[in-house]
Amino acid sequence: MRIVFMGTPDFSVGTLEALIEAGHEVVLAVTQPDKPKGRGKEVQFSPVKETALAHGIPVFQPRRVRDPECVEELGKYRADVMVVIAFGQILPKEILEMTPYGCINVHASLLPKYRGAAPIQWAVIDGEPVSGVTTMQMDEGLDTGDMLLKTEVALDEKETGGSLHDKLASAGAKLCVRTLKELEAGRLVPEKQGESPTAYARMLDKKLGAIDWTRSACSIERLVRGLNPWPSAYTDWNGKTMKIWEADVTEAESGQTPGTVVAVQKNSFSVQTGKGQLVVKALQIPGKKRMDTGAFLRGYTLEEGTQFK
């Protein structure tokens, strides 16, 4: 099939490569405009742009995909279908209906669960045992189109946002190739979504990582994993930001105020929460790389009774 591929971040790359490997003709890659990143503010290409250029695929980077000149440009490629995965802009009706097979989206949840921008991380934060990928026929709503195919992915006990991202990216690539094959053969039966049983998976921001120690140790530990590697869960330690990267949970209770360090061991320390205790195993402080808690305790003094905020 002739495909216009629309995507931007790392999550999209595996699907683009799978479509190429499956023998489809990707006639154009549409991705977000280049942006300056890092301290040097050097302009960096999106992962999709880098991949497309490596395969000799033309790249189009509109600032507003709904602008008339953009719609006109896309129409020139006479594609059979558009594949959209984490593109970053809402598509107008003119684009949704431009090709014979419309726009097929690869979404990182088992729709109608977790519509929105951050379904991967929220599945971890909420303690879901299973996530997955859904392909859908896009409509003008936000992740509300008819479902085509699904594949499930079980979460490990210590699943992080990063590890689940990689699992779902791989699963989504395979599911997209399968979806196009079934779509072209006329074997797909679209299914309406209905109401979502979960809250909208809102976009992540750094404020989300601020640990509320009055919550349970279980929910804080899931937050730590869900926001790994970005934006990370953190707390205030003597006026410094301490990122917590890895932790375990115990049901022990000390009677201390939530946020109080109640025990310091050789390679970990325990913090009282609203229910149970969080045993911190890996962390990071300003100006340092991530380290095991044992390494931190060998270089810094942390006393029982210390209060995190």
C-alpha positions as CSV (number, residue, x, y, z in Angstrom):
1,M,0.0,0.0,0.0
2,R,1.0,3.6,-0.5
3,I,1.3,5.1,2.9
4,V,1.7,8.6,4.3
5,F,3.2,8.1,7.8
6,M,2.5,10.6,10.5
7,G,4.5,10.4,13.8
8,T,7.2,12.2,15.8
9,P,8.8,10.4,18.9
10,D,10.7,7.2,19.5
11,F,7.4,5.3,20.0
12,S,6.6,5.9,16.3
13,V,9.8,4.6,14.8
14,G,9.3,0.9,15.2
15,T,6.0,1.1,13.3
16,L,7.6,3.1,10.5
17,E,10.4,0.5,10.2
18,A,7.9,-2.4,10.3
19,L,5.9,-0.9,7.5
20,I,8.9,-0.5,5.3
21,E,10.1,-4.0,6.1
22,A,6.7,-5.4,5.3
23,G,7.0,-4.1,1.7
24,H,4.7,-1.1,2.0
25,E,5.6,2.1,0.0
26,V,5.9,4.9,2.5
27,V,5.7,7.9,0.2
28,L,6.0,10.6,2.9
29,A,6.8,11.0,6.6
30,V,5.0,13.8,8.3
31,T,6.5,14.9,11.6
32,Q,6.6,17.9,14.0
33,P,9.0,20.8,13.1
34,D,12.5,20.7,14.4
35,K,13.0,22.1,17.9
36,P,16.1,23.3,19.8
37,K,17.0,21.0,22.7
38,G,19.5,20.9,25.4
39,R,21.6,23.6,27.0
40,G,23.2,24.5,23.6
41,K,19.7,24.8,22.1
42,E,20.9,22.9,19.0
43,V,18.2,22.0,16.6
44,Q,17.5,18.3,16.6
45,F,15.5,16.2,14.2
46,S,12.6,14.1,15.6
47,P,13.3,10.4,15.7
48,V,10.8,9.8,12.9
49,K,12.5,12.4,10.7
50,E,15.9,10.7,11.3
51,T,14.5,7.3,10.4
52,A,12.7,8.5,7.3
53,L,15.8,10.3,6.0
54,A,17.9,7.1,6.6
55,H,15.4,5.3,4.3
56,G,15.3,8.0,1.7
57,I,11.7,8.9,2.5
58,P,10.6,12.5,1.9
59,V,9.8,14.5,5.1
60,F,7.1,17.1,5.6
61,Q,7.1,19.2,8.8
62,P,4.0,21.5,8.9
63,R,3.5,23.8,11.8
64,R,-0.2,23.5,11.5
65,V,-1.4,20.4,9.7
66,R,-4.9,21.8,9.3
67,D,-3.7,24.8,7.2
68,P,-5.1,24.6,3.6
69,E,-1.6,24.5,2.0
70,C,-0.7,21.5,4.2
71,V,-3.9,19.7,3.3
72,E,-3.2,20.4,-0.4
73,E,0.4,19.1,-0.1
74,L,-0.7,15.8,1.5
75,G,-3.2,15.3,-1.3
76,K,-0.5,15.3,-3.9
77,Y,0.9,11.9,-2.7
78,R,-2.3,10.0,-3.5
79,A,-1.8,7.5,-0.7
80,D,-4.0,4.5,0.0
81,V,-3.9,5.1,3.7
82,M,-2.4,7.3,6.4
83,V,-0.9,5.7,9.5
84,V,-0.8,8.0,12.5
85,I,1.1,7.2,15.7
86,A,2.0,9.8,18.3
87,F,2.1,12.6,15.7
88,G,1.3,15.5,18.0
89,Q,-1.4,17.4,16.1
90,I,-5.1,17.0,15.7
91,L,-6.1,16.1,12.1
92,P,-9.0,17.9,10.4
93,K,-11.8,16.1,8.6
94,E,-10.2,16.9,5.2
95,I,-7.2,14.8,6.0
96,L,-9.1,12.0,7.9
97,E,-11.1,11.4,4.7
98,M,-8.4,12.1,2.2
99,T,-7.4,8.4,1.4
100,P,-9.5,5.4,0.4
101,Y,-8.7,3.7,3.8
102,G,-8.7,6.8,5.9
103,C,-6.4,7.3,8.8
104,I,-5.3,4.4,10.9
105,N,-4.1,5.2,14.4
106,V,-1.9,3.1,16.7
107,H,-2.8,3.9,20.3
108,A,-0.9,2.6,23.3
109,S,-3.8,1.3,25.4
110,L,-6.7,-1.1,25.3
111,L,-9.3,1.4,24.1
112,P,-11.6,2.7,25.3
113,K,-9.3,2.7,28.4
114,Y,-6.8,5.5,28.7
115,R,-7.6,7.8,25.9
116,G,-5.2,10.7,25.8
117,A,-1.6,11.7,25.6
118,A,0.1,9.5,28.3
119,P,-1.7,6.1,28.4
120,I,1.5,4.2,29.0
121,Q,2.6,6.0,32.2
122,W,-0.9,6.2,33.6
123,A,-1.4,2.4,33.2
124,V,1.7,1.9,35.5
125,I,0.7,4.7,37.9
126,D,-2.8,3.2,38.3
127,G,-1.5,-0.3,38.8
128,E,-3.0,-1.9,35.7
129,P,-2.0,-5.6,35.4
130,V,-2.5,-5.5,31.6
131,S,-2.1,-2.9,29.0
132,G,-1.8,-3.2,25.2
133,V,-2.2,-1.5,21.8
134,T,-5.3,-0.7,19.8
135,T,-5.5,0.2,16.1
136,M,-8.5,2.4,15.3
137,Q,-10.1,4.2,12.4
138,M,-9.6,7.8,13.3
139,D,-12.5,10.3,13.5
140,E,-12.6,13.9,14.6
141,G,-12.7,13.0,18.3
142,L,-9.7,12.5,20.6
143,D,-9.0,8.7,20.5
144,T,-12.7,8.0,19.9
145,G,-12.6,6.3,16.5
146,D,-13.8,2.8,15.8
147,M,-11.5,0.0,17.1
148,L,-10.0,-2.4,14.5
149,L,-7.5,-4.8,16.3
150,K,-6.0,-5.1,19.8
151,T,-3.1,-6.9,21.4
152,E,-2.5,-7.3,25.1
153,V,0.7,-6.8,27.0
154,A,1.1,-7.9,30.7
155,L,2.9,-5.6,33.1
156,D,5.7,-7.0,35.1
157,E,5.8,-6.4,38.9
158,K,8.5,-3.7,38.5
159,E,7.3,-2.3,35.1
160,T,8.3,1.3,34.5
161,G,7.0,3.8,32.1
162,G,10.1,3.3,30.0
163,S,10.0,-0.5,29.9
164,L,6.3,-0.5,29.0
165,H,6.9,2.1,26.3
166,D,9.4,-0.2,24.6
167,K,7.1,-3.3,24.9
168,L,4.1,-1.4,23.5
169,A,6.1,0.2,20.7
170,S,7.2,-3.3,19.5
171,A,3.6,-4.7,19.9
172,G,2.2,-1.7,18.1
173,A,4.5,-2.1,15.1
174,K,3.4,-5.7,14.6
175,L,-0.3,-4.9,15.1
176,C,-0.2,-2.1,12.6
177,V,1.3,-4.3,9.9
178,R,-1.4,-6.9,10.6
179,T,-4.1,-4.3,10.6
180,L,-3.2,-3.0,7.2
181,K,-3.1,-6.6,5.8
182,E,-6.6,-7.3,7.2
183,L,-7.9,-3.9,6.1
184,E,-6.8,-4.3,2.5
185,A,-8.3,-7.8,2.5
186,G,-11.6,-6.5,3.7
187,R,-11.6,-8.7,6.8
188,L,-11.9,-6.1,9.5
189,V,-15.1,-5.3,11.3
190,P,-14.8,-1.9,13.1
191,E,-16.1,-1.8,16.7
192,K,-17.6,1.3,18.4
193,Q,-15.7,2.2,21.6
194,G,-18.4,3.3,24.1
195,E,-17.6,5.1,27.3
196,S,-14.1,5.0,28.8
197,P,-13.9,3.2,32.2
198,T,-10.8,5.2,33.1
199,A,-9.9,8.8,33.5
200,Y,-8.4,10.7,30.5
201,A,-4.7,10.0,30.4
202,R,-3.6,13.6,30.7
203,M,-0.2,14.8,29.5
204,L,2.7,14.4,32.0
205,D,4.4,17.4,33.6
206,K,7.1,17.8,36.2
207,K,4.6,18.8,39.0
208,L,3.0,15.4,38.8
209,G,6.2,13.9,40.2
210,A,6.0,15.7,43.5
211,I,5.5,12.9,46.1
212,D,2.6,13.3,48.5
213,W,3.8,11.2,51.5
214,T,0.2,11.0,52.9
215,R,-0.6,8.6,50.1
216,S,0.0,4.9,50.5
217,A,3.4,3.4,49.9
218,C,1.9,1.3,47.1
219,S,0.6,4.3,45.1
220,I,3.9,6.2,45.6
221,E,5.9,3.2,44.4
222,R,3.7,3.0,41.3
223,L,4.2,6.7,40.7
224,V,8.0,6.2,40.9
225,R,7.8,3.5,38.3
226,G,5.3,5.2,36.1
227,L,7.3,8.4,35.9
228,N,10.6,6.6,35.1
229,P,12.4,7.9,33.0
230,W,10.5,11.2,32.7
231,P,9.6,13.4,34.5
232,S,10.5,11.3,37.6
233,A,9.1,11.2,41.1
234,Y,10.8,13.5,43.6
235,T,10.7,14.9,47.1
236,D,12.3,17.8,49.0
237,W,15.4,16.8,51.1
238,N,16.8,19.7,53.1
239,G,15.9,22.2,50.4
240,K,17.3,20.0,47.6
241,T,15.3,17.9,45.1
242,M,15.8,14.2,45.6
243,K,14.6,12.1,42.7
244,I,13.5,8.6,43.6
245,W,14.1,6.0,40.9
246,E,13.5,2.7,42.6
247,A,11.7,1.6,45.7
248,D,10.0,-1.3,47.5
249,V,6.9,-1.4,49.7
250,T,6.4,-2.8,53.2
251,E,3.3,-2.9,55.3
252,A,5.2,-1.8,58.4
253,E,3.8,1.1,60.4
254,S,5.8,3.4,62.8
255,G,3.2,5.9,64.0
256,Q,5.5,8.6,62.6
257,T,4.3,11.5,60.4
258,P,4.1,10.6,56.7
259,G,7.4,11.7,55.0
260,T,9.6,10.8,58.1
261,V,12.6,8.6,57.6
262,V,12.0,5.8,60.1
263,A,14.9,3.5,59.4
264,V,18.3,3.7,57.7
265,Q,19.9,0.5,56.5
266,K,23.2,-0.2,54.7
267,N,21.7,0.0,51.2
268,S,18.3,1.6,51.7
269,F,16.2,3.8,53.9
270,S,12.5,3.6,54.8
271,V,10.0,6.4,54.8
272,Q,6.7,6.4,56.5
273,T,3.7,7.1,54.2
274,G,0.0,7.4,54.8
275,K,-0.2,3.6,54.7
276,G,2.9,1.4,54.9
277,Q,6.5,2.4,54.3
278,L,8.5,3.1,51.1
279,V,12.0,1.5,51.0
280,V,14.1,3.6,48.8
281,K,16.6,1.6,46.7
282,A,17.9,4.1,44.1
283,L,17.9,7.9,43.9
284,Q,19.5,11.0,42.5
285,I,20.4,14.4,43.9
286,P,21.3,17.6,42.1
287,G,24.6,17.6,40.3
288,K,24.9,13.8,40.6
289,K,23.9,10.8,38.4
290,R,21.4,8.2,39.5
291,M,22.9,6.0,42.2
292,D,22.0,3.1,44.4
293,T,20.9,4.2,47.9
294,G,23.9,2.4,49.4
295,A,26.3,4.6,47.4
296,F,24.3,7.7,48.5
297,L,24.5,6.7,52.2
298,R,28.2,6.2,52.0
299,G,28.7,9.8,50.8
300,Y,25.9,11.6,52.7
301,T,24.4,11.6,56.2
302,L,20.8,10.7,56.4
303,E,19.4,10.3,59.9
304,E,16.3,8.7,61.2
305,G,13.7,11.4,61.9
306,T,14.6,13.4,58.7
307,Q,11.4,14.8,57.2
308,F,10.8,14.8,53.5
309,K,8.4,17.3,52.1
